[in-house]
């Protein structure tokens, strides 16, 4: 009955009527756009400006991912031990505020290496924040909550002109340093507000009581049983494989897309943040128009194929973007727009499917440990591709995207040949369908 009533509610009404932890998490998310999202478009080209080489940037991506693996493994037990609310607050400071200060004063590779190792702690807060956001929420609301988070993240790109203005006035390196300082300040405000407006979840209180007096080593030993249960479930293994492909492709794109635009296509530095902004705007528009029409069946195989296929087309198209030694031309921007359109569609489809299914298919009392194991496996699989992409980029700036194209082909083959229908039950698929359909409400 409750799920039926909820399914009739639009995304916007869901946003307005959110209460408690879901409201605190969703409503503070736009601050991400005034902090880290402002500087992310410049992260890789800032490293180039400081003097790093392509293979070093790729190595940092892999080291950062391996750091995330360690913290993801610890994230489940830390979240259970400290509670969802405290863990999110403390580790957001460790993962974002401290590295932002290091990035702001970075002078060479070793500064970036130290920041990458510390920044991996964001996997702890990813775990605790997910639990904080969804554990007290109505099950049928979970896909809508993740949809709202995705929309908030996409809308944050609207602040990109601020970064562009600073870069055009001060130059890339000084502007990036100021943006990192700003990120540290705004993230601190976000952390304080989220802590003030949230409360510990019911499941969190139970897990804190259950683990009181237990050592971390004993709690980590319990992962063995959780991993065994995951590996016995064909649906879970399949879902992790697809998510790992998506994670590897996103790792390469996040690290090298801007490098390609700036150095190979000769896009001016001041224009770089407008590309993530355009991708985000397109993602929101697609989520409210095309995507709901594709999410009309309990069979999630075809939407997954559409997402992977569109992403693949966008990555291949990057190989033929017109270039000119004198700078980016109108033809360059026209083809890049098509690339962004395809990327936006693929990212939106795959984000919605992977994040919602992971959140819906875990045991309530074991959510933190199961999600920690899943993320650890996914990142271990994706980690090497940062270094590989850096090595390829050193030869040709377009080669990393041939790598991502190959990964997406693997994903398509897995979905076409090894699809496991039972990994998405009717209620999960129905909830996803409702969330997509209501985007048009």
C-alpha positions as CSV (number, residue, x, y, z in Angstrom):
1,X,0.0,0.0,0.0
2,X,2.8,2.4,1.0
3,X,4.8,1.6,-2.2
4,X,1.7,2.1,-4.3
5,X,1.1,5.6,-2.9
6,X,4.7,6.5,-3.2
7,X,4.9,5.3,-6.8
8,X,2.3,7.9,-7.6
9,X,4.4,10.8,-6.4
10,X,6.5,12.8,-8.7
11,X,10.2,13.4,-8.2
12,X,9.6,17.0,-7.3
13,X,7.0,16.1,-4.7
14,X,9.4,13.5,-3.3
15,X,12.0,16.3,-3.0
16,X,9.6,18.5,-1.1
17,X,8.3,15.9,1.2
18,X,11.6,14.3,2.1
19,X,12.2,14.3,5.9
20,X,15.0,13.3,8.2
21,X,18.3,11.9,6.8
22,X,17.2,11.6,3.2
23,X,16.3,15.3,3.2
24,X,19.6,16.3,4.9
25,X,21.6,14.3,2.4
26,X,19.8,15.4,-0.7
27,X,19.3,19.1,0.2
28,X,23.0,19.6,1.1
29,X,24.3,17.9,-2.0
30,X,24.2,21.1,-4.2
31,X,27.0,22.5,-2.1
32,X,29.2,20.0,-3.9
33,X,28.8,22.2,-6.9
34,X,30.3,25.2,-5.1
35,X,33.2,23.2,-3.8
36,X,34.8,20.2,-5.5
37,X,32.8,20.3,-8.7
38,X,34.3,23.8,-9.5
39,X,37.8,22.5,-9.6
40,X,37.4,18.9,-10.9
41,X,37.5,20.0,-14.6
42,X,40.9,21.5,-14.0
43,X,42.4,18.7,-11.9
44,X,44.4,16.9,-14.6
45,X,45.4,19.9,-16.6
46,X,46.5,21.6,-13.3
47,X,48.8,18.6,-12.8
48,X,50.2,19.2,-16.3
49,X,50.7,22.9,-15.5
50,X,52.7,22.0,-12.3
51,X,55.0,19.8,-14.3
52,X,53.6,16.2,-14.1
53,X,53.6,13.9,-17.2
54,X,50.8,11.8,-18.5
55,X,52.1,8.5,-17.1
56,X,52.4,10.2,-13.6
57,X,48.8,11.4,-13.9
58,X,47.7,7.9,-14.8
59,X,49.8,6.4,-11.9
60,X,48.1,8.8,-9.5
61,X,44.7,7.7,-10.7
62,X,45.6,4.0,-10.1
63,X,47.2,4.8,-6.7
64,X,44.1,6.8,-5.7
65,X,41.9,3.9,-6.7
66,X,44.0,1.4,-4.7
67,X,43.8,3.8,-1.7
68,X,40.1,3.7,-2.2
69,X,40.2,-0.1,-2.1
70,X,41.8,-0.1,1.3
71,X,39.4,2.5,2.7
72,X,36.4,0.7,1.1
73,X,37.3,-2.5,2.8
74,X,37.6,-0.7,6.1
75,X,34.5,1.5,5.4
76,X,32.0,-1.2,6.4
77,X,33.4,-1.9,9.8
78,X,34.2,1.7,10.6
79,X,30.6,2.7,9.6
80,X,29.2,0.0,11.9
81,X,31.6,0.9,14.7
82,X,31.3,4.7,14.7
83,X,27.8,5.0,13.3
84,X,26.7,6.5,10.0
85,X,26.5,10.1,11.1
86,X,29.8,10.4,12.8
87,X,31.7,8.4,10.2
88,X,30.3,10.7,7.4
89,X,31.4,13.8,9.2
90,X,34.9,12.8,10.3
91,X,35.9,11.1,7.1
92,X,34.5,13.8,4.9
93,X,37.1,16.1,6.6
94,X,39.9,13.6,6.0
95,X,38.9,12.8,2.4
96,X,38.1,16.2,1.1
97,X,39.1,19.1,3.3
98,X,42.6,18.0,4.0
99,X,43.5,16.9,0.4
100,X,42.0,20.2,-0.9
101,X,44.5,22.1,1.2
102,X,47.4,19.9,0.0
103,X,46.3,20.3,-3.7
104,X,46.1,24.1,-3.2
105,X,49.8,24.2,-2.3
106,X,51.1,21.3,-4.4
107,X,54.4,21.8,-6.1
108,X,55.3,18.4,-7.5
109,X,54.3,14.8,-7.9
110,X,54.8,13.9,-4.2
111,X,52.2,16.5,-3.1
112,X,49.7,14.9,-5.4
113,X,50.6,11.4,-4.3
114,X,50.0,12.2,-0.7
115,X,46.7,13.9,-1.4
116,X,45.6,10.9,-3.6
117,X,46.4,8.5,-0.7
118,X,44.4,10.5,1.8
119,X,41.6,11.3,-0.7
120,X,40.9,7.5,-0.9
121,X,39.1,7.9,2.4
122,X,36.1,9.2,0.5
123,X,35.1,5.5,0.1
124,X,34.4,5.3,3.8
125,X,32.0,8.3,3.6
126,X,30.5,6.9,0.4
127,X,29.5,3.9,2.4
128,X,28.4,5.7,5.5
129,X,26.6,8.5,3.5
130,X,24.7,5.9,1.4
131,X,23.6,4.1,4.6
132,X,22.7,7.4,6.3
133,X,20.6,8.5,3.3
134,X,18.6,5.3,2.5
135,X,18.3,3.2,5.7
136,X,15.4,5.2,7.1
137,X,13.8,5.8,3.7
138,X,10.8,4.1,2.2
139,X,12.2,1.2,0.0
140,X,10.2,2.4,-3.0
141,X,11.7,5.9,-2.6
142,X,15.3,4.8,-2.9
143,X,15.5,5.0,-6.8
144,X,13.9,8.5,-6.6
145,X,16.3,9.6,-3.9
146,X,19.3,8.5,-6.1
147,X,17.7,10.2,-9.0
148,X,17.5,13.4,-7.0
149,X,21.1,13.1,-6.0
150,X,22.1,12.6,-9.6
151,X,20.1,15.7,-10.6
152,X,21.7,17.7,-7.8
153,X,25.1,16.7,-9.0
154,X,24.3,17.6,-12.6
155,X,22.9,20.9,-11.6
156,X,26.0,21.7,-9.6
157,X,27.8,22.1,-13.0
158,X,25.8,25.3,-13.5
159,X,28.4,27.0,-11.3
160,X,31.1,26.3,-13.9
161,X,31.2,29.9,-15.2
162,X,32.7,30.9,-11.8
163,X,35.7,28.8,-12.4
164,X,36.0,29.9,-16.0
165,X,36.0,33.5,-15.0
166,X,38.7,33.0,-12.5
167,X,40.9,31.1,-15.0
168,X,40.4,33.7,-17.7
169,X,41.4,36.5,-15.2
170,X,44.2,34.9,-13.3
171,X,45.4,32.0,-15.4
172,X,45.1,28.3,-14.8
173,X,47.5,27.6,-12.0
174,X,46.6,30.5,-9.6
175,X,42.9,30.0,-10.2
176,X,43.1,26.3,-9.5
177,X,44.8,26.9,-6.2
178,X,42.1,29.4,-5.2
179,X,39.4,27.0,-6.2
180,X,41.0,24.2,-4.0
181,X,41.0,26.6,-1.0
182,X,37.4,27.4,-1.7
183,X,36.6,23.7,-1.9
184,X,38.0,23.1,1.5
185,X,35.9,25.9,3.0
186,X,32.6,25.0,1.3
187,X,33.0,21.3,2.0
188,X,33.5,22.2,5.7
189,X,30.2,24.1,5.7
190,X,28.5,21.1,3.9
191,X,29.9,18.7,6.6
192,X,28.6,20.9,9.5
193,X,25.2,21.3,8.0
194,X,24.7,17.6,7.2
195,X,25.8,16.6,10.7
196,X,23.4,19.2,12.3
197,X,20.4,18.2,10.2
198,X,20.8,14.4,10.3
199,X,20.5,11.8,13.0
200,X,21.8,8.2,13.5
201,X,19.7,5.7,11.6
202,X,17.9,2.9,13.4
203,X,20.0,0.3,11.7
204,X,23.1,2.3,12.6
205,X,22.2,2.2,16.3
206,X,21.7,-1.5,16.2
207,X,25.0,-2.1,14.4
208,X,26.8,0.1,16.9
209,X,25.3,-1.9,19.8
210,X,26.2,-5.2,18.1
211,X,29.8,-4.2,17.4
212,X,30.4,-2.6,20.8
213,X,33.5,-4.3,22.3
214,X,34.4,-6.0,19.1
215,X,37.9,-5.3,17.6
216,X,38.3,-4.1,14.0
217,X,40.3,-7.3,13.2
218,X,37.5,-9.5,14.4
219,X,35.0,-7.5,12.4
220,X,37.1,-7.6,9.3
221,X,37.3,-11.4,9.6
222,X,33.5,-11.4,9.2
223,X,34.0,-10.2,5.6
224,X,35.0,-13.7,4.6
225,X,31.4,-14.9,5.1
226,X,30.0,-11.9,3.3
227,X,32.3,-12.4,0.3
228,X,31.3,-16.1,0.1
229,X,27.6,-15.2,0.1
230,X,28.2,-12.6,-2.7
231,X,30.2,-15.0,-4.9
232,X,27.5,-17.6,-4.6
233,X,25.0,-15.3,-6.1
234,X,25.3,-15.2,-9.9
235,X,23.2,-12.1,-10.1
236,X,25.5,-10.2,-7.7
237,X,28.7,-11.3,-9.5
238,X,27.2,-10.2,-12.8
239,X,26.1,-6.8,-11.4
240,X,29.6,-6.3,-10.0
241,X,31.2,-7.1,-13.3
242,X,29.0,-4.5,-15.2
243,X,29.6,-1.9,-12.5
244,X,33.4,-2.6,-12.6
245,X,33.3,-1.9,-16.4
246,X,31.5,1.3,-15.7
247,X,33.9,2.3,-12.9
248,X,37.0,1.7,-15.1
249,X,35.5,3.8,-18.0
250,X,34.6,6.6,-15.6
251,X,38.1,6.5,-14.1
252,X,39.7,7.0,-17.5
253,X,37.2,9.7,-18.6
254,X,37.5,11.7,-15.3
255,X,41.2,11.7,-15.6
256,X,41.9,12.2,-19.3
257,X,38.9,13.8,-21.0
258,X,40.0,17.3,-20.1
259,X,43.6,16.5,-21.0
260,X,42.4,15.5,-24.5
261,X,40.3,18.6,-24.9
262,X,43.1,21.0,-23.7
263,X,46.2,19.5,-25.3
264,X,45.0,17.5,-28.3
265,X,41.9,19.5,-29.4
266,X,43.4,22.9,-28.2
267,X,40.3,24.0,-26.3
268,X,41.2,27.2,-24.3
269,X,41.6,26.6,-20.5
270,X,38.8,29.0,-19.6
271,X,36.3,26.9,-21.6
272,X,37.1,23.5,-20.0
273,X,34.5,23.7,-17.1
274,X,31.8,24.3,-19.7
275,X,32.1,20.8,-21.0
276,X,31.1,19.1,-17.6
277,X,28.4,21.8,-17.4
278,X,27.0,20.8,-20.8
279,X,27.2,17.1,-20.0
280,X,25.3,17.7,-16.8
281,X,22.6,19.8,-18.4
282,X,22.2,17.2,-21.1
283,X,22.0,14.5,-18.5
284,X,19.1,16.3,-16.7
285,X,17.2,16.9,-20.0
286,X,17.6,13.3,-21.0
287,X,16.5,12.0,-17.6
288,X,13.3,14.0,-18.0
289,X,12.6,13.1,-21.6
290,X,14.2,10.1,-23.3
291,X,15.2,7.9,-20.4
292,X,11.7,7.5,-18.9
293,X,10.5,6.1,-22.2
294,X,13.1,3.4,-22.2
295,X,12.5,2.4,-18.6
296,X,9.1,0.9,-19.4
297,X,9.7,-2.8,-18.6
298,X,10.7,-4.9,-15.7
299,X,13.3,-6.3,-18.0
300,X,16.4,-4.1,-17.3
301,X,18.6,-5.8,-20.0
302,X,17.6,-3.5,-22.8
303,X,18.1,-0.2,-20.9
304,X,21.5,-1.5,-19.8
305,X,22.4,-2.3,-23.5
306,X,21.2,1.2,-24.5
307,X,23.4,2.8,-21.9
308,X,26.5,0.9,-22.7
309,X,25.9,1.3,-26.5
310,X,25.5,5.1,-26.3
311,X,28.6,5.4,-24.1
312,X,30.6,3.3,-26.6
313,X,29.5,5.5,-29.5
314,X,30.6,8.6,-27.7
315,X,34.0,7.2,-26.9
316,X,34.6,6.1,-30.5
317,X,33.6,9.5,-31.8
318,X,36.4,11.1,-29.8
319,X,38.8,9.4,-32.2
320,X,37.5,11.5,-35.2
321,X,37.0,14.9,-33.6
322,X,38.4,17.5,-36.1
323,X,41.6,19.1,-34.9
324,X,43.6,22.2,-35.9
325,X,47.0,23.4,-34.8
326,X,45.6,26.9,-34.6
327,X,43.0,25.9,-32.0
328,X,39.6,24.4,-31.7
329,X,37.3,25.1,-34.6
330,X,33.5,25.2,-35.0
331,X,33.6,21.6,-36.3
332,X,35.6,20.6,-33.2
333,X,32.9,21.9,-30.8
334,X,30.1,20.4,-32.9
335,X,31.5,16.9,-32.8
336,X,32.3,17.3,-29.1
337,X,28.7,18.3,-28.4
338,X,27.6,15.0,-30.0
339,X,30.2,13.1,-27.8
340,X,28.8,14.9,-24.7
341,X,25.2,14.0,-25.7
342,X,26.1,10.3,-26.0
343,X,28.2,10.3,-22.9
344,X,25.4,12.0,-20.9
345,X,22.8,9.4,-22.0
346,X,25.1,6.5,-21.2
347,X,26.2,7.8,-17.8
348,X,22.7,8.6,-16.7
349,X,21.3,5.2,-17.6
350,X,24.2,3.3,-16.0
351,X,24.3,5.4,-12.9
352,X,20.6,5.0,-12.2
353,X,20.7,1.2,-12.8
354,X,24.0,0.4,-10.9
355,X,23.5,2.6,-7.8
356,X,19.8,1.8,-7.2
357,X,20.3,-1.9,-7.7
358,X,23.2,-2.1,-5.3
359,X,21.2,-0.2,-2.7
360,X,18.1,-2.3,-3.1
361,X,19.8,-5.8,-3.2
362,X,21.5,-5.9,0.2
363,X,20.5,-7.3,3.6
364,X,19.3,-4.4,5.7
365,X,21.4,-5.3,8.8
366,X,24.5,-6.1,6.7
367,X,24.2,-3.1,4.3
368,X,27.5,-1.5,5.2
369,X,29.7,-4.6,5.0
370,X,28.1,-5.9,1.8
371,X,28.4,-2.5,0.1
372,X,32.0,-2.3,1.3
373,X,32.9,-5.7,-0.2
374,X,31.1,-4.8,-3.5
375,X,33.0,-1.6,-3.8
376,X,36.3,-3.2,-2.9
377,X,35.9,-5.8,-5.7
378,X,34.8,-3.3,-8.2
379,X,37.7,-0.9,-7.5
380,X,40.3,-3.7,-7.5
381,X,39.1,-4.6,-11.0
382,X,39.0,-0.9,-12.2
383,X,42.3,0.3,-10.6
384,X,44.9,-0.8,-13.2
385,X,43.1,1.1,-16.0
386,X,44.2,4.5,-14.6
387,X,47.9,3.6,-15.1
388,X,47.3,1.8,-18.4
389,X,45.4,4.9,-19.7
390,X,48.3,7.2,-18.6
391,X,50.8,5.1,-20.5
392,X,48.5,5.2,-23.6
393,X,48.0,8.9,-23.3
394,X,51.7,9.4,-23.3
395,X,51.7,7.9,-26.8
396,X,48.6,9.6,-28.1
397,X,46.0,11.5,-26.2
398,X,43.1,9.7,-28.0
399,X,44.3,6.2,-27.1
400,X,42.8,6.1,-23.5
401,X,39.4,6.3,-25.2
402,X,40.1,3.3,-27.4
403,X,40.7,1.5,-24.1
404,X,37.3,2.6,-22.7
405,X,35.7,1.6,-26.0
406,X,37.1,-1.9,-25.6
407,X,35.9,-2.0,-22.0
408,X,32.4,-1.0,-23.1
409,X,32.4,-3.7,-25.8
410,X,33.2,-6.2,-23.0
411,X,30.3,-4.8,-21.1
412,X,27.9,-5.2,-24.0
413,X,29.0,-8.8,-24.5
414,X,28.5,-9.6,-20.8
415,X,25.0,-8.2,-20.9
416,X,24.1,-9.9,-24.2
417,X,25.5,-13.3,-23.3
418,X,25.6,-13.6,-19.5
419,X,22.6,-11.6,-18.4
420,X,21.1,-12.9,-15.1
421,X,17.4,-11.9,-15.0
422,X,17.0,-12.9,-11.4
423,X,19.4,-10.2,-10.2
424,X,16.5,-7.7,-10.6
425,X,13.3,-8.7,-8.9
426,X,10.0,-7.4,-10.0
427,X,9.7,-4.9,-7.1
428,X,13.2,-3.5,-7.8
429,X,12.6,-3.2,-11.5
430,X,9.1,-1.7,-10.8
431,X,10.6,0.9,-8.5
432,X,13.2,1.8,-11.1
433,X,10.5,2.1,-13.8
434,X,8.4,4.3,-11.5
435,X,11.4,6.6,-10.9
436,X,12.1,7.0,-14.6
437,X,8.4,7.4,-15.5
438,X,7.8,10.1,-12.8
439,X,10.7,12.2,-14.2
440,X,8.2,13.3,-16.8
441,X,5.5,14.2,-14.3
